[in-house]
Amino acid sequence: MYIFFIVIIIIALIGVKAKNPFSSELYTDNFSLKKSNALKGIFVLIILISHATHSDGMYNFDASLFDKLYTVVDKNVIGQSSVVSFFFFSGYGIMYSIEKKGKEYVKSMPTKRCLKLAVHFGLFCAIFLAVCYIISAIKKLRFTDVFDITWFISATWYIFAILVLYLITYFAFKLLSKHTHSVLTVLIVTVAAIVIAYFILYEYWYDTIIIYSLGLLFKLYESRIFSFLQKKNRYIFALCISLVIQASVTFLYYMHFRLFILLEIKHISFLITLLLITYKVTFDNVILQFSGKHLFSIYVLQRIPMLVMDNIGFKQYPYLYVIITVVVTVVLCVLFDYCTGKLDKILFTRDRINKENV
């Protein structure tokens, strides 16, 4: 199954450009919408392949050496860190919009961020439940034999997490006038939420959400960070330190020293390494742009072809399982985003909102 990971690497390298790592020259547009979409595209493809290749009851862990190496990389080196870019660019994008549009953007967040995301997710839930009902009817099973609410919530944890983070951000910027105070409030509340969640939720629900606040914080001090990295040898020094920390913590994690603080350091160092790489390397091609642009739909809709194939015995054909999952997910996400785009124009256009407020 490692072959699919190699395919993603090849896709990521198509159209890649790089600068001399030892020079002071850095890319200045590495956090633009286009470049961030490409980067998110890489990781949503990794998540898609990871979920498909590690579906319960399908993957053969006694496979080839390369498959075992892929499993180690997927579970220990990347793992939950694959969503780091999603949280970071969500925070970065929110802060960018607030700096550009001010309080008007903050006022629009409950509608244009929270409600829109909730509507899209609600539509996905309706489709997923309908598919579960059809499968249960065809196979003459109880609905609960097909639809596992605990699994469903666990599989869509990211949506719940980002909704909560949006709401925290809204209230912080609504109540406080200074951006630094608002971002600090979001950070403190997020840390408090992590502490509470530590005792009541599974680790994957909260171990990466701190990255969202770092996205807000990074945008505030982006120009200073850029100036710092431009000075002689600072970039290469920062990259080396980040790589050493990332490698050390990953090794400890792999050796089962799985303290939560180490996991947080692992995610943060992964983010820092990723950001430093983007200052020297730029990723951009049609496949990555498509994947990043359709991130939400790919993330949630991949569960539908997996659900269908799980119930018709396709797990015995792992390669075909993965290929069908990818193809069907792409088709579904194009249709889904077309429909939600039309729905958004009806529900969330400025003219309609203004008329309803008159």
C-alpha positions, 0 to 999 in steps of 0.5 A: 500500500506504500505505493499510494504514498509514493504517488502523493509524493510524486504529485507534490513534486510536480511544479515544485520550485525552490530557493537556495537554503543558504541564501537570505532570499525567501518566498514572500507569497508562501501563505497566499490562498493559492499556496496554502491551498496547495499545501493543504491539498498535500495533507488532505490527500495523505489523510484520504489515503491513510484512512483508506489504507488503514480501514479496519479489517483490511490492511495486512500488517504482515505485508512487505518491508516498504508497507511496514515503513509506510505504516511507521511514517504514517502513524508516527512521523505524520499521524495526527500532525496531518491536520496541523496545516488545516488548523494553522491556515484557518487561524492565519486566514481568520486573522488576515481577514480581521486585519483587512476588514476589521470589526465587520468581518468579526460581525459576519463570523457567526453567519459566514464561518460558523453557520455556513460550515454547520449547514454544509456539515448538516447536508453531509450528515443527511446524505450519510444517514440516507446511505446508511438507511439504504444499506440497512434496508438492502441488507435487512439489517438494523439501522444501528448495525450500519450507522455507529454514532460513536464512530461517526462523531469520532470520524468528524471530530475536526469539524466540531473542533474548528466550529468551537474555535471559530466561536471562541475567536468571534467572542474574543474579537467581539469583546476585546478591541486590541488584536493582541489581547484577542489572540491571547484570549483565544490562546488561553481559552484553547489551552483551558479547553485542552486541559478539560478535554484531556480528562473527558475526550480522546486525545485526537480531539484536542492534541492539535487545536493549539495550532489554530491559535498559533496561526492567529499569532503568526499572522500578527507577527509575520513581518517580524518573523520574516525579517528575522529569518532573512538575516544571515544564517538564521533561516538554516539555523532555525530549520536545523533546530526544528528538524532536530527537535522534530526527529527527537520527539518523533523517536521518543514517541515511536519508542512509546514515550507518549507523554502529552507534552511530547505530543504537543511539541511534536505537532508544534515542531512539525508546524515550524518545520513545515512553515520554514520549508515553505519559505524556500520551497513552493508547491503548486499544481492543479491536483494540489489546488483542487484538493486544497480548495475542496478540503472540507468535502474530501475530508467528510465525503471519503467516508461514504464510499468507504462505508459502501465498500465495507458493506459489500466485501471490498476489503479483500481487494485493498488496492481496488478499495483505495482507488475506488475510494479516491475516484468516488470521493472526487466525484462526490466532492465536485457535486457536493461543492457545486450544490453547496455553492448554489445553496450559499448564494441563496442563504449567505449573499450580502443582499439577502442578509441585508434584506432580512435584517431590514 
